[in-house]
C-alpha cells in the first residue's frame, strides 16, 4: 500500500517528478491527492497495467507486473523543461546511473510519470462558481497527469429547454470551462460545433427491446419506507436518444493527439441539419457508444497488422508499421460532476450509495427513490440511467462515478483504485462515525456488476458443481475433495449465494449443536466465501458480502430489502453468522472490520473464529433498554454497532454460545486435499 511511509522514503524524487508535471505550486496537493487514495499493491498493479506503457503490438492487458517505467527518453536531455536544480537532481536517473530505488518509491514515481493517455467521458453539470470550477479543472489536470484525459461535456441545471439564446449560453459555458482549464496549466480545445445527431443510428432501427424500454419509462408508483403509496415518479430515459458517426469524432481525436482536453457543447443536428441544444446526457451516451466503436476499430486494425506481420516474417517481407500514433478513444471512466452529490440511498436515510451493482440493484433503487429527494437530488435517477446506458458499451472493468464538486480529490482515488470512497460492505456503525463516515458529498461508484442469485437447500440440484469446484479451487488455490465436500453439503447445506456465472459464491450451512441446553439447536456457518481471482478488486467481494448480510445476520431490517433473486427480500428473522479462517490468512484484516467479534481456536491459535451478531436482535435489545428507562441511555458507537450505552457484550440468552460455537466449528472437517 502506498502510505505516508512510501512518501517519506522517496519524497525528494517524487517531488521532483511531480514538479515537472504540474508545477511547483501544485506539487504537494497533487502528491497528497494520490496518497489519500491509499492504493493497495493490487490497485497499483491494475492501474499500471491499464495506464502504463505497453509492449509494442500488444493488446491492453487487465493487469501487468508492477515495474518502474523510465521517466523520459534517454535521447532527450530535457524534454520536460525541468528547472536547472531539478534537472541536476534527476541527472543520475536520466543517465541510468541512479542507485536502486525501494519498491514503494518506484511505484510512486511510476504513478507520477507522464504516460500514454486513455480517455474518460466527463459530464460537468453546473452551474458552478469560479472557485468551484477552478477546483474541478484542477482535478481534470491531475487526472491527465496520471494518464486519463477527460472529454468534457458541459451541462447547466439552470438552462431551460427552448429558451432564447440557449445555444449561446452553451457556448459561453464551454469557453468558461476551457479558460479554467488553461488557467490550471492544461491545454483545452473548445468544440462548439455539434458532434452528435438526433435519433437512433440509421443502421439500427428501433427493436422490440427498445419498445419494451419505452414502456418501462412510463410513470410508476414507488413506496416509502412505511409502505405508503407515494407520488408518481417519471423514469428518465435510459436509451441513447442521439448518435455519432466515427467521422464525427475527428475533432476529439485531433484534440487528444495534440495533448488538448476537448470541451464539448451539448449541441446536436436534427433531421433537417439544424443545430439545436440537447440534454447533455444524450450527447454523453452517443459519444460513449461511438468512441467504443472507434476503439474496437483501432484494435481490429492492430490485430490485422499483427497477423499480417506474423505471416510476412516467414516470407521475409518488410513488416507493416503499427499505428502507434493513433488515439484509442475507448472511454475507461464515466465521471458525473454536479452540485447534488451521489445517488441517495434509502438504507442510509438519504446519504449517498457508496457502490451500486446495476445488474441487481437498478430497479430497486428507482422503486425506493423517495419523493422528497426529487428536490434535493433532481437529476439522480437521470444520472443513474445515463451510467447504466454508458456502462453497457464500455469495457467490463469500467466504472461510473457521481460526485459533488466539493470532492474533486475523490476522482484521483477512483482512477488509481477504481473503488468507492469506503467499502459498501462495512458495518453501518463504521460508516456513520469517524473518518469513514459517509457525508452528503461522498461520491457514488457505479458498476455494471453481477446478478446475485440465492439457491436454497431444496433447490441444491441447481448448483453447477463443476463451476463451483473450479471457483473454490481458483480462489483458495487448493485442490478440493469434491466428493466428500458435496456429500457433506447434502446433509448440512442451508443456502448458496452465487454472483454472476460463478464469479463468486457464499456457501452457508446449518450445523447441528449437539446436547444443547440453551435452546440453540443449530449454528449458521459460513463454510465458504470465494471470489474468482479475475474478479478480485472489481467490487464482487462487496456485492457478495452485502447479499450475505441481507440473507443472514441483517435479515429483518429495512436496509436488507435488496432484491436478490431467490432470496428472502429482507423478510424473516436474522441469525448470528459464524465462520473460521486460518490466523495467518491475509484476508483476516477484512474480516476484523466486518465481524462483531473473534476468538482464537486450536492448541496454538492457528485458527480464528469470527461471528456477526444478528442485527435485528441487538436493535430490539436497544429499544427495550430505552423503553425500560435506562438512566442516561443514549446511542454511542461501539464494537457491536450503533448501540445503546449500557448494552453489554454478552446479553441475556447469549451465555455459553461461544463455547458451543467453538466445539461445533472445531469439529467441521477440512474439504481440501493435503
VOVEX-30510 format. One line per field, with one value per residue (C-alpha): x, y, z. Coordinates in steps of 0.5 Angstrom, whole numbers, always signed. Layout:
N
px: [X, ...]
py: [Y, ...]
pz: [Z, ...]
END
This chain:
674
px: [+0, +3, +2, +6, +12, +13, +13, +18, +23, +22, +20, +25, +25, +17, +17, +22, +18, +11, +14, +16, +9, +4, +9, +12, +6, +1, +6, +4, -3, -2, +2, -3, -9, -5, -3, -10, -13, -8, -8, -6, -1, -6, -9, -3, -1, -8, -7, +0, -3, -8, -5, +3, +7, +5, +10, +9, +4, +0, -7, -8, -8, -12, -6, +1, +7, +9, +15, +18, +18, +23, +22, +24, +27, +35, +36, +33, +37, +31, +24, +20, +24, +26, +29, +36, +36, +31, +35, +41, +38, +35, +41, +43, +36, +36, +43, +41, +47, +42, +42, +37, +30, +26, +20, +15, +19, +19, +11, +10, +15, +11, +4, +7, +11, +7, +5, +0, -6, -13, -20, -26, -32, -34, -41, -39, -46, -46, -47, -41, -38, -31, -28, -31, -30, -22, -22, -26, -21, -15, -18, -18, -11, -9, -12, -9, -2, -4, -6, -13, -15, -22, -27, -32, -39, -42, -49, -52, -58, -61, -62, -69, -71, -73, -71, -68, -60, -59, -54, -50, -51, -48, -42, -41, -40, -36, -31, -31, -29, -24, -21, -21, -17, -12, -11, -9, -4, -7, -9, -16, -20, -27, -31, -37, -40, -45, -42, -48, -54, -61, -65, -62, -56, -59, -57, -60, -68, -72, -72, -77, -72, -73, -80, -80, -75, -80, -86, -81, -80, -87, -89, -89, -91, -86, -87, -84, -80, -87, -90, -95, -96, -92, -93, -91, -84, -82, -77, -71, -69, -65, -63, -59, -63, -57, -52, -45, -41, -34, -32, -36, -30, -25, -24, -24, -19, -15, -15, -13, -7, -5, -5, -11, -17, -24, -29, -36, -42, -49, -51, -54, -56, -63, -66, -66, -59, -61, -56, -60, -58, -60, -59, -52, -54, -56, -49, -45, -49, -48, -40, -39, -42, -38, -32, -32, -34, -27, -23, -26, -24, -17, -16, -18, -13, -8, -10, -10, -3, +0, -3, +0, +7, +7, +6, +11, +16, +16, +17, +22, +17, +18, +13, +8, +8, +3, -1, +2, +1, -7, -11, -15, -22, -25, -27, -25, -29, -35, -35, -41, -39, -45, -47, -52, -47, -48, -55, -58, -60, -66, -62, -57, -63, -62, -54, -51, -50, -42, -43, -48, -49, -53, -55, -58, -60, -62, -70, -70, -66, -71, -77, -75, -73, -76, -81, -77, -71, -74, -72, -65, -63, -67, -62, -60, -64, -63, -55, -56, -60, -54, -49, -53, -53, -46, -43, -47, -42, -36, -30, -32, -27, -30, -34, -38, -37, -43, -39, -40, -36, -34, -30, -25, -20, -24, -23, -16, -18, -23, -17, -12, -16, -23, -26, -31, -29, -31, -33, -40, -40, -37, -42, -47, -44, -37, -40, -43, -38, -30, -26, -30, -37, -41, -43, -47, -41, -39, -39, -43, -39, -43, -41, -45, -44, -47, -53, -54, -58, -59, -60, -64, -63, -69, -66, -59, -59, -59, -52, -47, -42, -36, -36, -37, -31, -27, -29, -27, -20, -18, -20, -17, -11, -12, -15, -22, -24, -30, -34, -33, -35, -41, -43, -43, -47, -52, -53, -52, -53, -57, -56, -51, -51, -48, -45, -46, -43, -40, -35, -36, -40, -42, -44, -48, -49, -53, -49, -53, -51, -50, -53, -55, -59, -60, -65, -60, -61, -56, -51, -51, -44, -40, -37, -34, -33, -30, -29, -25, -18, -20, -26, -22, -22, -28, -33, -35, -33, -37, -43, -43, -42, -48, -52, -50, -52, -59, -60, -57, -55, -58, -65, -71, -68, -71, -64, -64, -69, -65, -68, -63, -66, -69, -67, -71, -72, -70, -76, -75, -71, -64, -59, -52, -47, -40, -34, -27, -20, -13, -10, -4, -10, -8, -16, -17, -16, -22, -26, -24, -27, -34, -35, -38, -32, -27, -24, -17, -18, -13, -8, -3, -8, -8, -15, -19, -27, -31, -38, -43, -49, -56, -57, -65, -64, -59, -63, -69, -65, -63, -70, -72, -67, -69, -76, -74, -72, -64, -62, -57, -59, -56, -53, -46, -41, -39, -36, -43, -45, -49, -51, -54, -50, -50, -51, -46, -42, -46, -53, -59, -59, -52, -49, -44, -45, -38, -36, -42, -39, -32, -34, -38, -33, -27, -31, -32, -27, -23, -25, -18, -13, -7]
py: [+0, +7, +10, +16, +12, +11, +18, +19, +14, +17, +24, +28, +24, +24, +32, +33, +28, +32, +39, +37, +35, +40, +46, +47, +51, +44, +39, +38, +38, +33, +28, +29, +27, +21, +19, +20, +14, +9, +4, -3, -6, -10, -3, +0, -6, -6, +2, +1, -5, +0, +6, +4, +4, -3, -7, -6, -9, -12, -11, -7, -12, -12, -13, -12, -13, -7, -4, +3, +6, +11, +18, +21, +19, +18, +21, +28, +32, +36, +34, +36, +43, +42, +47, +47, +45, +39, +37, +36, +32, +28, +27, +20, +18, +20, +17, +11, +11, +12, +7, +2, +5, +2, -1, +4, +9, +6, +5, +13, +15, +11, +14, +21, +19, +22, +16, +14, +17, +14, +17, +19, +22, +28, +31, +38, +39, +46, +52, +53, +59, +61, +58, +51, +51, +52, +46, +42, +44, +42, +35, +34, +37, +32, +26, +28, +28, +21, +18, +20, +25, +28, +29, +34, +35, +42, +42, +47, +46, +53, +52, +52, +48, +53, +59, +65, +64, +57, +56, +62, +60, +53, +56, +61, +56, +52, +58, +59, +51, +52, +58, +55, +49, +54, +57, +51, +50, +45, +46, +46, +46, +48, +44, +49, +45, +39, +32, +28, +27, +26, +20, +12, +10, +9, +2, +0, +1, +1, -6, -10, -9, -1, -1, -5, +0, +6, +2, +2, +9, +11, +13, +8, +8, +8, +7, +10, +6, +5, +2, +8, +10, +16, +21, +18, +19, +19, +15, +18, +16, +10, +9, +13, +19, +21, +18, +20, +17, +15, +21, +26, +24, +28, +34, +30, +25, +31, +35, +29, +27, +35, +34, +38, +37, +37, +41, +40, +44, +40, +41, +36, +36, +35, +31, +38, +39, +45, +46, +45, +45, +38, +35, +33, +26, +25, +27, +23, +17, +18, +20, +14, +9, +12, +12, +5, +3, +7, +4, -3, -1, +1, -5, -9, -5, -7, -14, -15, -11, -16, -22, -20, -18, -25, -28, -24, -25, -32, -30, -24, -19, -12, -11, -6, -1, -1, +6, +8, +15, +13, +15, +10, +13, +8, +11, +8, +12, +16, +22, +26, +32, +36, +40, +35, +29, +22, +18, +18, +11, +9, +5, +11, +16, +20, +20, +17, +10, +8, +3, +1, -6, -4, -11, -13, -6, -1, -2, -3, +4, +7, +4, +6, +13, +18, +24, +28, +27, +30, +37, +36, +31, +32, +29, +23, +18, +21, +20, +13, +12, +15, +11, +5, +6, +8, +2, -3, +0, +1, -5, -9, -6, +1, +5, +11, +16, +21, +26, +33, +39, +39, +33, +33, +29, +23, +23, +21, +16, +13, +13, +10, +4, +4, +3, +7, +12, +7, +0, -1, -8, -4, -5, +1, +4, +5, +9, +14, +16, +17, +18, +13, +17, +18, +25, +28, +30, +22, +20, +14, +9, +5, -1, -6, -11, -18, -21, -24, -31, -35, -42, -45, -52, -55, -53, -55, -59, -52, -51, -53, -57, -57, -49, -49, -53, -49, -43, -45, -48, -42, -38, -42, -44, -51, -58, -59, -66, -65, -72, -71, -64, -65, -71, -66, -61, -66, -66, -59, -54, -48, -44, -41, -34, -34, -28, -28, -34, -37, -31, -31, -35, -36, -43, -42, -49, -50, -54, -58, -56, -63, -63, -56, -54, -47, -48, -47, -53, -51, -46, -42, -43, -39, -45, -42, -35, -35, -30, -32, -28, -25, -21, -19, -12, -10, -10, -17, -18, -12, -15, -22, -19, -15, -20, -25, -19, -19, -27, -28, -23, -17, -20, -17, -10, -5, -4, -11, -11, -12, -16, -22, -27, -33, -29, -27, -20, -18, -22, -26, -27, -25, -30, -30, -32, -36, -37, -39, -37, -39, -34, -32, -31, -24, -23, -23, -16, -15, -20, -16, -10, -13, -18, -17, -21, -26, -32, -36, -43, -49, -51, -46, -41, -43, -41, -35, -36, -30, -28, -23, -22, -22, -14, -14, -18, -12, -7, -10, -10, -3, -1, -5, -2, +5, +4, +1, +8, +6, +13, +17, +12, +14, +12, +11, +8, +1, -6, -8, -3, +3, +1, +4, +6, +0, -6, -11, -15, -21, -20, -25, -31, -31, -34, -40, -39, -38, -45, -48, -45, -47, -54, -54, -50, -55, -61, -59, -63, -60, -61, -60, -65, -65]
pz: [+0, -2, +5, +8, +9, +2, +1, +7, +3, -4, -2, -6, -12, -12, -11, -17, -22, -20, -20, -28, -29, -25, -23, -16, -13, -14, -12, -5, -7, -13, -8, -3, -7, -9, -2, +0, -5, -1, -6, -5, -9, -13, -14, -16, -21, -24, -25, -28, -33, -35, -36, -36, -42, -46, -50, -58, -62, -55, -53, -47, -41, -35, -30, -31, -26, -22, -25, -26, -32, -35, -33, -40, -46, -46, -52, -50, -45, -42, -46, -39, -39, -32, -28, -27, -20, -21, -27, -23, -18, -24, -28, -25, -26, -33, -35, -32, -26, -20, -14, -14, -11, -6, -9, -6, -9, -15, -15, -13, -19, -24, -22, -23, -29, -36, -40, -46, -45, -44, -44, -40, -41, -36, -35, -32, -29, -27, -25, -21, -18, -21, -15, -15, -23, -21, -16, -22, -27, -22, -21, -29, -30, -24, -28, -34, -31, -28, -36, -36, -41, -40, -46, -42, -44, -40, -37, -33, -29, -30, -37, -39, -46, -52, -48, -52, -53, -51, -56, -54, -47, -48, -52, -46, -41, -46, -46, -39, -37, -43, -40, -33, -35, -39, -32, -29, -34, -39, -46, -48, -54, -54, -59, -61, -67, -66, -65, -65, -69, -66, -67, -67, -72, -79, -79, -72, -73, -66, -64, -59, -54, -55, -55, -48, -45, -47, -44, -37, -38, -36, -29, -24, -16, -11, -4, +2, +8, +11, +5, +4, -4, -6, -12, -19, -21, -28, -30, -34, -41, -41, -48, -53, -56, -61, -64, -67, -73, -73, -77, -72, -67, -72, -67, -61, -64, -66, -59, -56, -61, -60, -52, -51, -47, -51, -48, -52, -52, -52, -59, -64, -71, -72, -78, -82, -80, -76, -70, -63, -56, -53, -46, -44, -43, -50, -52, -47, -49, -56, -55, -51, -56, -62, -58, -56, -63, -65, -60, -63, -70, -68, -64, -70, -75, -70, -70, -77, -78, -73, -76, -83, -80, -77, -84, -87, -82, -85, -92, -90, -93, -89, -83, -84, -78, -73, -72, -65, -66, -66, -60, -57, -56, -51, -45, -39, -34, -34, -29, -27, -23, -20, -14, -11, -10, -11, -11, -5, -1, +3, +7, +9, +10, +4, +5, -2, -4, -4, -9, -14, -17, -23, -25, -19, -16, -21, -21, -13, -13, -17, -13, -7, -9, -4, -7, -2, -6, -12, -10, -6, -12, -18, -23, -19, -23, -30, -28, -26, -32, -36, -32, -34, -41, -42, -38, -43, -48, -44, -42, -37, -32, -33, -28, -27, -21, -19, -15, -12, -14, -7, -7, -13, -10, -10, -17, -16, -12, -16, -22, -18, -14, -18, -12, -8, -2, +3, +2, +2, +6, +12, +18, +19, +25, +22, +16, +21, +25, +25, +19, +15, +16, +10, +8, +3, -1, -1, -8, -11, -15, -20, -24, -29, -23, -23, -21, -15, -14, -8, -8, -2, +0, -3, -10, -9, -15, -19, -16, -22, -18, -24, -24, -16, -16, -21, -17, -10, -12, -16, -10, -5, -9, -7, -9, -7, -4, -8, -7, +1, +0, -3, +1, +7, +3, +2, +10, +12, +7, +8, +2, -3, -6, -13, -16, -24, -27, -21, -21, -13, -8, -1, +2, +9, +12, +18, +23, +29, +36, +40, +47, +47, +54, +51, +46, +40, +36, +30, +28, +22, +19, +13, +10, +4, +2, -5, -11, -17, -18, -24, -20, -14, -14, -18, -13, -13, -6, -3, -7, -4, +3, +2, +0, +5, +10, +7, +8, +15, +20, +17, +16, +18, +18, +13, +10, +8, +3, -3, -9, -9, -14, -10, -3, +3, +1, +8, +11, +17, +23, +23, +25, +28, +23, +25, +21, +21, +18, +19, +23, +18, +13, +10, +9, +16, +17, +12, +17, +23, +20, +19, +25, +31, +35, +34, +38, +37, +36, +36, +41, +38, +36, +29, +27, +28, +29, +27, +28, +26, +31, +29, +28, +29, +36, +38, +36, +39, +46, +45, +44, +50, +54, +53, +54, +61, +62, +63, +66, +61, +56, +49, +43, +42, +37, +39, +37, +37, +32, +34, +41, +47, +53, +57, +52, +54, +50, +53, +53, +56, +52, +50, +55, +53, +46, +44, +48, +44, +37, +39, +39, +33, +29, +31, +29, +22, +17, +12, +5, +2, -1, +3]
END
